[in-house]
C-alpha cells in the first residue's frame, strides 16, 4: 500500500552481516517539485501465510527531489525465509516547513539534577524528524536518573493527547560519563517546540 507521492523500488532482504535476524531495505525517492520535507509513516510487516510474525513502524521524512532507503531489522525472524512475504505500507504524508529556529527547545532540571545530570547539546533534526540530546554526569558519583523528551504540537502546552508526544529514558551514568538520546516524532508537521526534563534519584 502506498498512499504517498513517493516512488518505491524493489525490496532487498539479507541475513547475517553480524546482526541477529532478518534485515529488509527498500529504496524510495521523491520526485515532485514541492520544496521542503515530506513527513510520512511507514510500516514493514512480515507474514507466514496469513499470520503476522514481525512488524515495525516509524515516522520518517524526505527532502524534495531526493532518495533514501527505508530499512527494518526483524530480530525474531531468522533467517528471512521464515517469512512467506514482507510488505511495506506508506501513508499519512504531510508537508513539513519549519523555518530556521521555528522549533524551540528548552531544558527543565529538578533541584536534585542541577549541575549533576546536564544537557551538553540538543537539537531538532528536521530531516530525521527527531530530537536529540547529549547528556553527561558532571558529578563525582554514579547517578541514576531519567530524561524525558516532550514534543509539543500546535497549541499544546502540556502532555495532553494527540498534539503532544513524550519519550522517557532511564539513565545510569558513571562520573564524567556521557550519553546521547534520540526521540522521533509523529507530529513533525505540527511540531512547534520540545522540552527536555531531567531528574535524578
C-alpha positions in Angstrom: 0.0 0.0 0.0 1.4 3.4 -1.0 -0.8 6.4 -0.2 2.1 8.9 -0.7 3.7 10.6 -3.7 6.9 8.6 -3.1 8.3 6.1 -5.7 9.2 2.7 -4.2 11.8 0.4 -5.7 12.4 -3.4 -5.2 12.9 -5.0 -1.7 16.2 -6.3 -0.6 16.4 -8.8 2.2 19.5 -10.0 4.0 20.6 -12.3 6.8 23.7 -12.1 9.0 26.2 -9.3 8.5 26.9 -9.6 12.2 23.4 -8.6 13.1 20.8 -11.0 14.5 17.6 -11.5 12.5 16.3 -10.6 9.1 17.0 -7.2 7.5 15.0 -5.6 4.8 15.8 -2.4 2.8 13.7 -0.6 0.2 14.9 2.5 -1.8 12.4 5.3 -2.1 12.5 8.6 -3.9 10.6 11.8 -4.1 10.5 13.4 -7.5 7.7 16.1 -7.1 8.5 19.7 -7.5 7.5 20.8 -4.0 10.1 22.2 -1.7 10.7 21.3 1.9 10.4 18.0 3.7 7.6 15.5 3.4 6.8 13.6 6.6 5.1 10.2 6.3 4.5 7.0 8.3 5.8 3.6 7.1 5.4 0.0 8.3 7.1 -3.2 7.4 5.2 -6.4 8.1 6.4 -10.0 7.8 3.9 -12.8 7.2 4.0 -16.6 7.5 0.9 -17.4 5.4 -1.8 -15.2 6.8 -0.1 -14.8 10.2 1.9 -11.7 11.1 5.2 -12.8 12.5 7.0 -9.5 12.8 6.2 -5.8 12.4 7.9 -2.5 12.7 6.5 1.0 12.1 8.0 4.5 12.3 7.6 8.1 11.1 10.2 9.4 8.5 10.9 12.5 6.4 12.4 13.0 3.0 13.5 16.2 1.2 12.3 17.3 -2.2 14.0 15.7 -5.2 15.9 13.2 -3.1 16.1 9.5 -2.4 16.9 7.3 0.6 16.5 3.8 1.9 13.8 2.6 4.3 15.0 -0.3 6.4 14.0 -2.6 9.2 15.6 -5.4 11.3 13.4 -8.2 12.4 15.3 -9.8 15.3 12.8 -12.6 15.8 12.8 -13.6 12.2 16.0 -15.6 11.5 16.5 -16.4 8.6 14.4 -14.3 6.3 13.0 -17.4 4.7 10.8 -17.9 7.8 8.5 -15.3 6.2 6.5 -16.1 3.2 6.2 -12.4 2.3 7.2 -9.0 3.6 5.0 -5.9 2.9 5.6 -2.1 3.1 2.9 0.4 3.8 3.3 4.2 3.3 0.7 6.6 4.5 -0.1 9.9 6.3 2.1 12.1 4.1 2.3 15.7 5.3 4.4 18.7 4.1 6.8 20.0 6.8 8.0 23.5 6.5 9.8 24.7 9.6 11.7 27.9 9.3 15.1 28.2 10.9 14.6 28.4 14.7 10.9 27.7 14.5 11.2 24.6 16.7 12.5 25.8 20.0 13.8 23.6 22.8 14.2 24.2 26.5 15.7 22.3 29.4 13.9 21.7 32.7 16.0 20.3 35.5 14.9 19.3 39.1 17.0 20.7 42.0 18.4 17.2 42.5 19.8 17.1 39.0 21.0 20.7 38.8 24.8 20.7 37.9 24.8 16.9 38.2 22.9 15.5 35.3 23.3 18.0 32.5 22.4 18.5 28.8 25.6 19.5 26.9 23.8 19.9 23.5 20.4 19.4 21.9 18.7 19.9 18.6 15.7 19.1 16.4 16.7 17.3 13.1 14.0 18.0 10.6 15.4 15.6 8.0 15.0 12.7 10.5 12.0 14.2 12.3 13.6 13.7 15.7 15.0 15.4 18.8 18.5 14.5 20.0 20.2 15.4 23.3 23.7 14.9 24.5 23.9 14.5 28.3 26.6 14.0 30.9 27.2 13.2 34.6 29.2 16.1 35.9 29.3 14.8 39.5 31.9 12.7 41.3 29.5 9.9 41.9 27.4 7.4 39.9 23.9 8.7 39.2 20.6 7.1 38.4 18.1 9.3 36.7 15.6 9.9 33.9 15.4 12.1 30.9 12.1 12.8 29.3 11.8 14.3 25.8 8.4 16.0 25.4 7.4 17.4 21.9 4.6 19.9 21.6 2.4 20.3 18.6 0.5 23.5 17.6 -1.4 24.9 20.6 -0.2 22.2 23.0 1.2 23.4 26.4 1.4 20.1 28.3 1.2 16.3 27.8 -2.4 16.5 26.7 -3.0 14.0 23.9 -2.6 13.8 20.1 -0.7 17.1 19.8 2.0 16.0 22.3 4.5 13.2 22.4 6.7 12.0 25.3 9.6 9.6 25.4 11.4 8.7 28.7 14.8 7.0 29.2 16.2 5.6 32.4 19.9 6.6 32.9 22.8 5.1 34.9 26.0 7.1 34.5 29.4 6.9 36.0 31.2 10.1 37.0 32.1 12.0 33.8 30.2 9.6 31.6 28.3 11.0 28.5 25.3 9.6 26.7 23.1 10.6 23.8 19.4 10.1 23.4 17.1 10.4 20.4 13.3 10.5 20.1 11.3 10.6 16.8 8.1 12.5 16.3 4.8 11.5 14.6 3.6 15.1 14.8 6.5 16.6 12.8 4.4 18.7 10.6 2.7 20.4 13.6 5.7 20.4 15.9 6.4 23.8 17.5 8.6 23.1 20.5 10.2 20.5 22.7 11.3 20.2 26.3 14.0 18.1 27.9 13.1 17.2 31.5 15.9 15.8 33.7 15.8 14.3 37.2 17.9 12.0 39.4 17.1 9.8 42.3 
